[in-house]
Amino acid sequence: MICALGSAVCYGTASVLQAVAARATQPGTGSGVDAALLLRALRQWRYIAGLALDGLGFVLQIVALRSIPIYAVGAALAASLAVTAVVAARLLHVRLSGIEWGAVAVVCAGLAMLGLSSGEEGDKAGSSALRWSMLCIAFAVLLVGAAAGRLPDKPRALVLGLGAGFGFGVVEVSVRLIDSVALPGVLGNPALYALLLGGAAAFLLLTSALQRGSVTTATAGMVIGETIGPALVGVVWLGDRTREGLAWLAVAGFVVAVAGALTLARFGEPPAAASEVGEGAAAA
């Protein structure tokens, strides 16, 4: 659980940096699979710093996924929004209301409940059909991104956020479906390609959502997409369980943590002053 929380800290801090950088980037085609937009964002030092934190967070996430159930990791990652709120309050001088500080406390309470109730990760290897399903979902995420480019701003941000969440969810499940990284065996595992494609597609869609639409809407969609689906897969197909007699506490903790995170979704949105700083840096 410590690794999952460390991953949340990395992702939460990175989201502040990436949101500011994405808003300072020249608009692209509007499609969720606009790779050129990602390349332009990479010219922003904040985006690069955010990617470095994402990389560290991903390593910690893999360690966590190999040790505790997917539902616990997913809730911890959703709680990265609480980290985003605190970082925004400290570094960008954003004021948190009493309700918002209460939401941070709710997230922490939900994670504590999960930590007390979660058991070890499931011992099921996952079927071949599940591996191929993850690869198909990863391809579907790309198609969703392409289709979302034709939508108006508000629904586009939600669809792109959901798509990014599903992509990150594919990564979470695929990590569990890769039994060994030894060559050449791992090259024949569809879960490897699902992990790579799902992660890349999620980054493309999320970058486009941050740049083109409401970051609040996109972030809320991402939280929903990356938590509920993977948690169900872990319980139904991979054998994730809770401590004896504490299933109710795990369910309550999951719901509380995600609900608190959704309350804080607006902190994916950089304040106007921060956006102006980013634009000035881009112009320089």
Secondary structure, 3 states (H helix, E strand, C coil): CHHHHHHHHHHHHHHHHHHHHHHCCCCCCCCCCCHHHHHHHCCCHHHHHHHHHHHHHHHHHHHHHCCCCHHHHHHHHHCHHHHHHHHHHHHCCCCCCHHHHHHHHHHHHHHHHHHHHECCCCCCCCCHHHHHHHHHHHHHHHHHHHHHCCCCHHHHHHHHHHHHHHHHHHHHHHHHHCCCCCCCHHHHCHHHHHHHHHHHHHHHHHHHHHHHCCHHHHHHHHHHHHHHHHHHHHHHCCCCCECCCCHHHHHHHHHHHHHHHHHCHHHHCCCHHHHHHHHHHHHC
